Amino acid sequence: MALRDELLKSIWHAFTALDVDKSGKVSKSQLKVLSHNLCTVMKIPHDPVALEEHFKDDDEGPVSNQGYMPYLNKFILDKVTDNFDRQDFNKMCWTLCFRKNLGQGQLLISNDDAFKIWCIFNFLSEDRYPLIIVTEEIEYFLRKLTEAIGGSWVEERFEDYKLQLNSKQQCLSAWELISLVGSGHFSKGMDQQTLSMGISEVYNELILDVLKQGYMMKKGHKRKNWTERWFMLKPNSISYYVGEDLVEKKGDILLDGSCSVEALQDKEGKKCLFLIKSSQKTFEISASDKKKKQEWIQAIQTCVNLLRQGRPAPHRETRQKRREVRLRQQAEQEELELRMSELQTANEVKQLELENMRKALEEAAAKAAEEEKRRLQTHIEFQESYRVDLEREKMVRQQVEEQMAQKSTELEQYLQRVHELEEMYHQLEGALEDERRARQDEEAVRKLQARLLEEEATKRTELEQLHLRQQRAISETEAEKQELERERLAKESALEAAMKQLELLEEERQGALEQYQSVMKKLEDATNNTKTWKHKVAHHQGLLGLIQPGSKGQQRITNWGVASFSDAELSLKEKHWQEMKNQTTQAQ
């Protein structure tokens, strides 16, 4: 659809909203305001005098839509370029028209959702005024909306609604379409938030040309770090934001015919990698899973192929094809009706010719009967005197009979041709009936295929959710297993340290026991020696007394009294104690 045609649809809504009394005309003062607002939102220099100069002969009277179109084309639409915000333009036209035509009291949707449906109506409506949307486009939009909200398409419900439309007008206006969606007739069981999200998804695809969007990881160009971004794919660019609220935009990837996309092997701990090569930079992206990776690669490659071929977005191309099919079917229907009319006219002409021939034959028969009667009368009256006339009359009668036979033959030929025309007419009716049945069979097969595709998509979604739950459970089990392994290793380390300390204490106890036994042995030997010397002194009276032990020198004092060991033994004990302390410190 050309830019001018898109803009004219929204402007038509605004113009008709200003026509309060529905006379088809709007005052010049209102047109001034409308023109100024249009120039403002479309960033066109506004000339306030141009409207007065253009309609200076109207005596400040109202201006019709046809009268406003030359000014609109010359001073506004001929100057417009595609450098303004379409959404602001549509919002301005919507603000002028929705209060007059829309009643919010009975609708289940918000004003913003109604605005989005209004924009979708302008996109799908026919290029004729007043604007309408046909049954085929209504079904297309409702199927899209049902798919977006995750519901199931009920063909029987729409067929019943289509019968109601066929009995009335077979089309809807923008406000009737908003009322249809807002009444919840095709979204029963869905809450308002789900319905609003579905409308936004269809709006993003059809109006904003958002072909795909979602979270993925992007590798930085400077710091080479991986950051999660919200990506939005359009036919000629990929924009990425901090979050899905689209508040903070981080950059764009411009697409053209020279761009390419290719899958990458897993590296740097990242999986599901693919590479986007544009004319300016190369971007490394990581998807959440293999399915998302493949979907993004196919979607980007489709956009690149469309740019190379100079074709529009898929939904715009399919809309154009649907319109071409409708126009072709309409032309075929008109041609068929014209052929039927021509056949009917030819049949009527043939019937008229046959009727004229029948009347001529009847007149000829009547004349022949009168001639025969007159001839018989003349034969009775003048039998004797006019024999020659009688012979001549016989010849005349033979000629008349030959003419009658010829006329009868021609009549039979005409009747045969009429019969052949009737057979051709019946064959044509049979062919039309076969075509109608074939179309019904094709429609049934198409509906069956659509239902099978929807069931397959539902099963695939359930399998994906089950796979995600299994992956999440496996991840949690793996984390718990790693935590238990770390605790086990820590406890084993502590146990090994405690065992080493116990072995050291056991060695110290054995050493102390051996030292105690050695001391006890020395004490026993000393006691035996003492007894031996006392015994000798008793037998040798020459000795005056027992020899007393000499001075032991300076004694060492401990917490338990005088020490019973020497300096060398003390040095050994200190060295042994220091080694035990070092081992305990290392174990800790």
C-alpha positions in Angstrom: 0.0 0.0 0.0 1.4 3.4 -1.0 2.1 6.0 1.7 -0.5 8.4 0.3 -3.2 5.7 0.5 -2.4 4.8 4.1 -2.5 8.5 5.1 -5.8 9.1 3.3 -7.6 6.4 5.3 -6.8 8.0 8.6 -7.5 11.5 7.3 -10.9 10.3 6.0 -11.8 9.2 9.5 -10.8 12.6 10.9 -12.7 14.5 8.1 -16.0 12.5 8.6 -15.7 13.0 12.4 -15.7 16.8 11.8 -18.9 16.4 9.7 -21.2 16.7 12.7 -24.5 16.9 10.9 -23.5 14.2 8.3 -24.0 16.5 5.4 -20.7 15.6 3.7 -19.2 19.1 4.4 -17.0 20.6 7.1 -16.5 24.3 7.9 -13.3 26.0 6.8 -12.4 26.9 10.4 -12.3 23.2 11.3 -10.4 22.4 8.2 -7.8 25.0 9.2 -7.3 23.2 12.5 -7.2 19.8 10.8 -4.7 21.0 8.2 -2.4 22.6 10.8 -2.4 19.4 12.9 -1.6 17.3 9.8 1.3 19.5 8.9 2.6 19.5 12.5 2.6 15.7 13.0 4.0 15.1 9.4 6.7 17.8 9.8 5.5 19.8 6.8 5.8 23.7 6.7 2.3 25.0 7.1 1.0 27.9 5.1 -2.1 29.3 6.9 -3.0 31.6 3.9 -3.1 28.7 1.4 -6.4 27.4 2.6 -8.0 30.8 2.4 -6.6 31.4 -1.1 -7.7 28.0 -2.3 -11.3 28.5 -1.1 -11.7 32.3 -1.4 -14.7 32.0 -3.6 -16.7 29.9 -1.1 -17.7 32.8 1.1 -16.5 31.1 4.3 -19.0 28.3 3.7 -18.5 24.6 4.4 -16.2 22.5 2.2 -17.0 19.0 1.0 -14.6 16.1 1.0 -14.2 16.3 -2.8 -13.5 20.0 -2.5 -10.9 19.6 0.2 -9.0 16.9 -1.7 -7.2 19.2 -4.2 -5.9 21.3 -1.3 -4.9 18.2 0.7 -3.0 16.8 -2.3 -1.3 20.0 -3.4 -0.3 21.6 -0.1 0.1 18.5 2.2 0.4 15.1 0.6 2.6 16.2 -2.2 5.1 17.5 0.3 5.0 14.6 2.8 8.1 12.4 3.2 8.5 9.2 5.3 10.4 11.0 8.1 7.6 11.3 10.7 6.2 9.1 13.4 3.2 7.2 11.9 1.9 6.4 15.4 1.7 10.1 16.3 -0.1 10.8 13.0 -2.6 7.9 13.7 -3.1 9.1 17.3 -4.0 12.6 16.1 -6.6 11.3 13.6 -7.9 8.8 16.2 -8.4 11.5 18.8 -10.6 13.5 16.4 -12.9 10.6 15.5 -13.1 8.1 18.3 -15.3 10.1 20.8 -18.0 10.6 18.1 -18.1 7.0 17.0 -17.1 4.8 19.9 -19.0 4.0 23.1 -16.6 2.7 25.8 -19.3 1.7 28.3 -20.0 -1.8 26.9 -16.5 -2.8 25.7 -14.1 -5.1 27.4 -11.0 -3.4 25.9 -9.2 -0.2 26.7 -9.0 2.9 24.6 -5.4 2.0 23.6 -6.5 -1.4 22.4 -9.4 0.2 20.4 -6.9 2.5 18.8 -4.7 -0.5 17.7 -7.8 -2.3 16.2 -8.6 0.9 14.4 -5.1 1.0 12.9 -5.4 -2.7 11.9 -8.8 -1.9 10.2 -7.2 0.8 8.1 -4.4 -1.6 7.1 -6.9 -4.4 6.1 -9.7 -2.3 4.7 -10.6 -2.0 1.0 -9.3 0.9 -1.0 -12.7 2.5 -1.5 -14.8 4.9 0.5 -16.6 4.7 2.9 -14.0 2.4 4.4 -15.1 -1.3 5.0 -13.4 -4.6 5.8 -14.6 -7.6 4.0 -15.4 -11.1 5.5 -12.1 -12.6 4.4 -10.0 -9.9 6.1 -12.2 -10.2 9.2 -11.5 -13.9 9.4 -7.7 -13.2 8.8 -7.6 -10.7 11.7 -9.7 -12.9 14.1 -7.5 -15.9 13.4 -4.4 -13.8 14.1 -5.9 -12.5 17.3 -6.9 -16.0 18.5 -3.5 -17.4 17.8 -1.9 -14.5 19.7 -4.0 -15.0 22.8 -3.3 -18.7 22.7 -6.9 -19.7 22.1 -8.3 -22.2 19.6 -10.1 -21.1 16.5 -13.8 -22.2 16.4 -14.7 -22.4 12.7 -18.4 -23.1 13.4 -18.7 -19.9 15.5 -17.3 -17.8 12.7 -19.4 -19.5 10.1 -22.5 -18.6 12.1 -21.3 -15.0 12.3 -20.5 -15.0 8.6 -24.1 -16.0 7.9 -25.3 -13.1 10.0 -23.0 -10.8 7.9 -24.2 -12.3 4.6 -27.8 -11.6 5.6 -26.9 -7.9 6.3 -24.0 -6.4 4.4 -21.0 -8.9 4.2 -18.6 -6.2 5.6 -17.9 -4.1 8.7 -16.9 -0.6 9.5 -14.0 0.3 11.8 -16.3 0.9 14.8 -18.3 -2.3 14.2 -15.0 -4.3 14.1 -13.9 -2.6 17.4 -17.3 -3.5 19.0 -17.0 -7.1 17.7 -13.6 -7.6 19.4 -14.5 -5.5 22.5 -17.7 -7.6 23.1 -15.6 -10.7 23.7 -17.6 -12.8 21.3 -14.5 -14.5 19.8 -12.4 -14.3 23.0 -14.6 -16.1 25.6 -12.7 -17.3 28.6 -9.9 -14.8 28.1 -9.2 -12.0 30.6 -8.8 -8.4 29.6 -5.0 -8.5 30.0 -4.5 -11.5 27.8 -6.8 -10.0 25.1 -4.8 -6.7 25.3 -1.5 -8.6 24.9 -2.9 -10.4 21.8 -4.1 -7.2 20.2 -0.7 -5.6 20.9 1.1 -8.6 19.3 -1.1 -8.4 16.1 -0.6 -4.6 16.0 3.2 -5.0 16.3 3.2 -7.4 13.4 0.8 -5.8 11.0 1.3 -2.1 11.7 4.8 -1.7 13.2 6.2 -4.5 10.9 7.7 -6.4 13.9 8.4 -9.8 12.4 10.0 -11.3 15.6 11.1 -10.2 19.1 12.5 -11.7 22.2 15.4 -11.8 24.7 18.9 -13.0 23.5 22.5 -12.6 24.6 24.7 -10.2 22.7 28.5 -10.0 22.7 30.0 -6.5 23.2 32.4 -5.0 20.6 34.7 -3.2 23.1 34.6 -5.1 26.4 33.7 -8.5 24.8 31.2 -9.2 27.6 27.8 -10.9 27.1 24.7 -8.9 27.9 21.0 -9.8 27.7 19.0 -7.6 25.3 15.5 -7.4 24.0 15.7 -7.8 20.2 13.1 -6.6 17.7 13.3 -7.7 14.0 11.8 -5.5 11.3 12.0 -5.9 7.5 15.1 -3.6 7.2 16.6 -3.5 10.8 17.1 -5.3 14.1 16.8 -3.0 17.1 17.9 -4.1 20.6 16.8 -2.6 23.9 17.6 -3.0 27.6 14.2 -4.5 28.3 10.9 -5.4 26.6 9.4 -2.1 27.7 11.4 -0.5 24.9 12.3 2.5 27.1 16.1 2.5 26.6 17.3 1.7 23.1 20.9 0.4 22.8 21.4 0.2 19.1 20.3 -1.0 15.6 21.5 -3.5 13.1 20.7 -2.2 9.6 19.8 -4.9 7.1 20.3 -4.8 3.4 20.9 -7.2 0.5 24.5 -7.7 1.4 23.9 -8.9 4.9 24.2 -12.5 5.9 23.5 -14.7 8.9 25.2 -18.0 9.8 25.3 -20.5 12.7 28.4 -20.7 15.0 29.9 -23.5 17.1 29.6 -23.3 20.9 32.5 -21.4 22.5 33.4 -19.3 25.6 30.7 -21.2 27.5 28.0 -19.9 25.3 25.6 -22.2 23.3 23.2 -21.7 20.4 25.5 -19.0 18.8 24.9 -17.3 15.4 26.6 -14.5 13.5 25.0 -11.5 11.8 27.2 -9.7 9.2 26.1 -6.3 8.2 27.8 -3.7 6.0 29.1 -1.9 9.2 29.7 -4.5 11.9 29.5 -8.1 12.8 27.4 -9.2 15.8 27.6 -12.4 17.8 24.3 -13.5 19.3 23.4 -16.3 21.7 19.8 -17.7 21.7 18.2 -19.5 24.6 17.9 -22.8 22.8 18.4 -24.4 19.4 14.8 -23.9 18.3 15.0 -20.1 19.0 18.3 -20.0 17.3 16.9 -21.6 14.1 13.8 -19.4 14.2 15.9 -16.2 14.4 18.3 -17.3 11.6 15.4 -18.2 9.3 13.5 -14.9 10.1 16.6 -12.8 9.5 17.5 -14.7 6.3 13.9 -14.1 5.1 14.2 -10.4 5.6 17.5 -10.3 3.7 16.0 -12.3 0.8 13.1 -9.9 0.6 15.4 -6.9 0.6 17.5 -8.5 -2.2 14.3 -9.1 -4.3 12.8 -5.7 -3.4 9.7 -7.3 -2.0 7.6 -6.0 1.0 7.1 -7.6 4.4 5.4 -11.0 4.3 2.1 -9.8 5.9 1.9 -6.9 3.4 2.6 -9.2 0.5 0.0 -11.8 1.6 -2.5 -9.0 2.0 -1.8 -7.8 -1.6 -2.2 -11.4 -2.9 -5.6 -11.7 -1.1 -6.8 -8.5 -2.7 -5.6 -9.7 -6.1 -7.4 -13.0 -5.7 -10.6 -11.1 -4.7 -10.3 -8.8 -7.7 -9.7 -11.8 -10.0 -12.6 -13.7 -8.6 -14.8 -10.6 -8.9 -13.7 -10.2 -12.6 -14.4 -13.9 -13.3 -17.8 -13.6 -11.7 -18.6 -10.5 -13.7 -17.4 -12.3 -16.9 -19.5 -15.3 -16.1 -22.6 -13.2 -15.5 -21.9 -11.4 -18.8 -21.6 -14.7 -20.6 -24.8 -15.9 -19.0 -26.6 -12.7 -20.0 -25.3 -13.1 -23.6 -26.5 -16.7 -23.7 -29.9 -15.6 -22.3 -30.1 -12.8 -24.9 -29.2 -15.2 -27.8 -31.7 -17.7 -26.5 -34.4 -15.1 -26.4 -33.5 -14.0 -30.0 -33.7 -17.7 -31.2 -37.1 -18.1 -29.4 -38.3 -15.0 -31.2 -37.1 -16.3 -34.6 -38.8 -19.6 -34.0 -42.1 -17.9 -33.0 -42.0 -15.8 -36.2 -41.3 -18.9 -38.3 -44.2 -20.7 -36.6 -46.5 -17.8 -37.3 -45.4 -17.7 -40.9 -46.0 -21.4 -41.3 -49.5 -21.0 -39.8 -50.2 -18.1 -42.1 -48.9 -20.2 -45.1 -51.1 -23.1 -44.1 -54.2 -20.9 -43.7 -53.5 -19.4 -47.1 -53.1 -22.9 -48.6 -56.4 -24.0 -47.1 -58.2 -21.0 -48.5 -56.5 -21.5 -51.9 -57.6 -25.2 -51.9 -61.1 -24.3 -51.0 -61.3 -21.7 -53.8 -59.7 -24.1 -56.2 -62.2 -26.8 -55.4 -65.0 -24.4 -55.9 -63.6 -23.2 -59.2 -63.1 -26.9 -60.2 -66.8 -27.7 -59.6 -68.0 -24.6 -61.4 -65.6 -24.6 -64.3 -64.7 -28.4 -64.7 -65.5 -28.7 -68.2 -64.3 -25.4 -69.5 -61.1 -24.9 -67.5 -59.1 -28.2 -67.7 -56.0 -26.4 -68.6 -56.4 -24.2 -65.5 -56.8 -27.3 -63.4 -53.5 -28.7 -64.6 -51.8 -25.4 -63.8 -53.4 -25.5 -60.3 -51.9 -28.9 -59.7 -48.5 -27.6 -60.5 -49.1 -24.6 -58.1 -50.1 -27.1 -55.4 -47.0 -29.2 -55.9 -44.8 -26.0 -55.6 -46.7 -25.1 -52.3 -46.2 -28.6 -50.9 -42.5 -28.4 -51.8 -42.3 -25.0 -50.0 -44.1 -26.4 -47.0 -41.7 -29.4 -46.9 -38.8 -27.0 -47.1 -40.2 -24.9 -44.3 -40.8 -28.0 -42.2 -37.2 -29.1 -42.7 -36.0 -25.6 -41.7 -38.3 -25.8 -38.6 -36.8 -29.1 -37.6 -33.3 -27.7 -38.0 -34.2 -24.7 -35.8 -35.7 -27.0 -33.2 -32.6 -29.1 -33.2 -30.4 -26.0 -32.7 -32.7 -24.9 -29.8 -32.2 -28.4 -28.3 -28.5 -28.1 -28.7 -28.5 -24.7 -27.0 -30.5 -26.1 -24.1 -28.0 -29.0 -23.7 -25.2 -26.5 -23.7 -27.0 -24.5 -21.0 -27.4 -27.6 -18.9 -23.8 -28.5 -19.4 -22.8 -25.0 -18.3 -24.9 -25.3 -15.2 -23.3 -28.7 -14.4 -19.8 -27.2 -14.9 -20.7 -24.3 -12.6 -22.0 -26.8 -10.0 -18.8 -28.9 -10.3 -16.7 -25.7 -9.8 -18.7 -24.7 -6.7 -18.3 -28.2 -5.2 -14.6 -28.2 -6.0 -14.2 -24.9 -4.2 -16.1 -26.2 -1.2 -13.8 -29.3 -1.2 -10.8 -27.1 -1.4 -12.1 -24.9 1.4 -12.7 -28.0 3.6 -9.2 -29.3 2.9 -7.7 -25.9 3.7 -9.6 -25.7 7.0 -8.5 -29.3 7.9 -4.9 -28.4 7.1 -5.1 -25.3 9.3 -6.6 -27.3 12.1 -3.9 -29.9 11.9 -1.2 -27.2 11.8 -2.7 -25.6 15.0 -2.8 -29.0 16.7 0.8 -29.6 15.8 1.8 -26.2 17.1 0.0 -26.8 20.3 1.7 -30.2 20.8 5.0 -28.7 20.0 4.5 -26.0 22.6 3.6 -28.6 25.2 6.8 -30.6 24.4 8.9 -27.5 24.6 7.4 -26.7 28.1 8.0 -30.3 29.3 11.6 -30.1 28.0 12.2 -26.8 29.8 10.9 -28.3 33.0 13.2 -31.3 32.7 16.2 -29.1 32.0 15.3 -26.9 35.0 15.0 -30.0 37.3 18.3 -31.4 36.0 20.0 -28.1 36.6 18.7 -27.9 40.2 19.8 -31.6 40.9 23.2 -30.9 39.5 23.6 -27.8 41.7 22.6 -29.8 44.8 25.0 -32.6 43.8 27.9 -30.1 43.5 27.1 -28.6 47.0 27.0 -32.1 48.6 30.3 -32.9 46.9 31.9 -29.7 48.3 30.6 -30.5 51.8 31.9 -34.1 51.5 35.4 -32.9 50.5 35.5 -30.4 53.3 34.5 -33.1 55.9 37.1 -35.5 54.5 39.8 -32.8 54.8 38.8 -32.1 58.4 38.7 -35.8 59.1 42.2 -36.3 57.6 43.5 -33.4 59.8 41.9 -34.9 62.9 43.4 -38.3 62.1 46.8 -36.8 61.7 46.5 -35.0 65.0 45.3 -38.2 66.7 48.3 -40.1 65.3 50.7 -37.4 66.6 49.0 -37.6 70.1 49.3 -41.4 70.0 53.0 -41.1 69.1 53.5 -38.6 72.0 51.7 -40.9 74.4 53.9 -43.9 73.3 57.0 -41.8 73.7 55.9 -40.6 77.2 55.1 -44.3 78.1 58.5 -45.4 77.0 60.2 -42.6 78.8 58.2 -43.5 82.0 59.2 -47.1 81.7 62.9 -46.1 81.3 62.7 -43.9 84.4 61.0 -46.6 86.4 63.7 -49.0 85.3 66.4 -46.5 86.4 64.7 -46.0 89.7 64.5 -49.8 90.2 68.2 -50.2 89.4 69.1 -47.3 91.7 67.0 -49.0 94.5 68.8 -52.3 94.0 72.2 -50.6 94.1 71.3 -48.8 97.3 70.3 -52.1 98.9 73.5 -53.7 97.7 75.6 -50.9 99.2 73.7 -50.9 102.5 74.3 -54.7 102.7 78.1 -54.2 102.1 78.3 -51.4 104.8 76.6 -53.7 107.3 79.3 -56.3 106.7 82.2 -53.9 106.7 82.3 -52.0 109.9 85.5 -50.2 108.9 83.4 -47.8 107.0 82.1 -44.9 109.1 79.0 -44.2 107.1 77.4 -44.3 103.7 78.7 -42.1 100.9 76.2 -39.3 100.2 75.5 -38.1 96.7 77.3 -34.9 95.6 75.7 -31.6 94.7 73.5 -31.7 91.6 74.0 -28.1 90.6 71.2 -25.7 89.8 67.8 -27.4 89.5 65.0 -26.5 87.1 61.7 -25.5 88.5 58.4 -26.3 86.7 54.8 -25.8 87.6 54.8 -29.1 89.4 58.0 -28.6 91.3 61.6 -29.5 90.8 62.2 -31.0 87.3 63.4 -34.5 87.0 65.1 -34.1 83.6 68.3 -32.4 82.3 68.9 -29.6 79.9 69.4 -32.0 77.0 66.1 -33.7 77.7 64.4 -30.3 77.9 65.7 -29.3 74.5 64.5 -32.5 73.0 61.0 -32.0 74.5 60.8 -28.3 73.3 61.8 -29.4 69.7 59.2 -32.2 69.8 56.5 -29.8 71.0 57.3 -27.2 68.3 57.0 -29.9 65.5 53.6 -30.9 66.8 52.5 -27.3 66.9 53.6 -26.8 63.3 51.8 -29.9 62.1 48.5 -28.8 63.8 48.7 -25.4 62.2 49.2 -26.9 58.7 46.3 -29.3 59.2 44.0 -26.4 60.1 
